[in-house]
Amino acid sequence: MSGFHAGLKAHLATGLTTTCRCWALVREDGLRLGFTDHDGPLAFDGHAFRADTGLSARALQQTTGLSVDNTEALGALRDDAITEADIEAGRYDGAEVLAWLVNWQNVDERQLQFRGTIGEIKRAGGAFEAELRGLTERLNLPLGRVFQKPCSAVLGDRDCGFDMGLPGYASERPVETVEARRVFRFAALDGFAPDWFRHGMLRVLSGPATGLSGMIKRDVTDTTGRSIELWHPLRAVIGTGDLVRLEAGCDKRMGTCQLKFNNLLNFQGFPDIPGDDWSITDPSRVARLDGGSRRG
């Protein structure tokens, strides 16, 4: 039991224990929730753990190798704890989860047993079942530089370096008409060129869908005004008057980076890299065959 809390280890050795389990959940928007299977509330490490949420967890499976540790959390959907609307909106996707074994008579005697994130969530019959994935799950994500013709950066991130707060690259306005949480129609979007927001983002700033966002599939201008269509519907109700932010889109091409954003120095693509058919391309029919550029 290397690294196990000495006080809790001694308490468990007595054979007469007063232990319970506590879970802390931290969403990506910063909201913190705490749960315990004890019959009273507990608090430590800045977390308040409630006892009346109906949340429980199955046995934790842990290994010494690189396979993913996992367990499951079970609970009832409650308006004042984890709501069905928040799960449907995806607000718990990827949320951080921590689980302790705690001596409820002395919460200083505790051991962190699990740290990971929420995976798949299933809902049925007024309850939910969430898969909890250990830290080794992150090893399944691709890392490192991608060598490809299009830019590999995300518009506005550290690699891109473009300031999305510059005038002319975003617009905040209330929703005028929305269809199926996916198509937004505006009477006009003055000052923005046609197709300006395609490949961009729509972010919700007010209303029940606050904090959600969607990637823009189409930006169409016609006689009735401007239509912004998302690739996928927003996962929460959004209606007339809710404030949204439209951000300019980038198609990852070098020309767009240079002409639309004046950000060529930060372009993260390789526009001259050979394609998959380079090895079977016919020889260049030009006078110079000295191994130089085929563009000459």
Helices and strands as residue ranges (DSSP letters): H 6-13, E 19-26, E 32-36, E 42-44, E 47-49, E 56-57, E 70-76, H 84-88, E 96-103, E 110-124, E 127-134, G 135-140, E 170-174, E 177-179, E 183-186, E 201-204, E 213-222, E 225-230, E 243-247, H 254-259, G 264-266, G 278-280
